[in-house]
Amino acid sequence: MPGITLKNGLISYYGNPAGYTEKEKAVVDSIFRNDELTAWLKSRSLTPQWTDGVMERLAAGEQMGGMAEAAAPLKNVRIWQLKPDTDVYRKFISYEETVRQFGEPSPEHYRVAYDGQLDTNDLEAIYTRCNVNHPPGYDGHSLSMSDVVELYDAEGSEFHFCDRFGFQKISFGEPEQTQTMGMSM
């Protein structure tokens, strides 16, 4: 069995899903960062982008890489962070813990730290961008557990809770839908 392979845009490292390619870039899980893989990527003219959690997402069967994203138009991104006066025990905890102690996350406890368009719809890439190199207009701390990422366009919004590992899709109590549902009853 060959040590490192590239098939259909997916990179395997000794049988483990290690990353994927996007044009001249290779998004590779940080746990595989080593001289051998770096040299292999360089020999194929791929620039590595070391990112945490890629292996878990690939193993879970998520579609990743430029192939999936190229077909999807870019959405706007809104980063929601807990308000400064929020109970300190609500901050930086997992989704499971939040729901157990406080119920579902709700916009009333959050403020918008960023609203704009980034060069991706990929949540992990957004996470990296909002930690390493904040986009212009970003007014908050680095993206962390208990924050909410909203991807939206004219069709509507999707909300994703930044969890201990990856993201958890949530409803986030969209006020317009709640009001509409209340009127139809």
Sequence and secondary structure as in RCSB ss.txt:
>XXXX:A:sequence
MPGITLKNGLISYYGNPAGYTEKEKAVVDSIFRNDELTAWLKSRSLTPQWTDGVMERLAAGEQMGGMAEAAAPLK
NVRIWQLKPDTDVYRKFISYEETVRQFGEPSPEHYRVAYDGQLDTNDLEAIYTRCNVNHPPGYDGHSLSMSDVVE
LYDAEGSEFHFCDRFGFQKISFGEPEQTQTMGMSM
>XXXX:A:secstr
  SEEEETTEEEETTEEEEEEETTEEEEEGGG SHHHHHHHHHTT EEEEETTHHHHHHTT   SHHHHHHS   
EEEEEEE TTS GGGTT  HHHHHHHH S  GGGEEEEEEEE S   HHHHHHHHHHS  TT  SSS  TT EEE
EEETTEEEEEEE SSSEEEE TT HHHHHHHHHH 
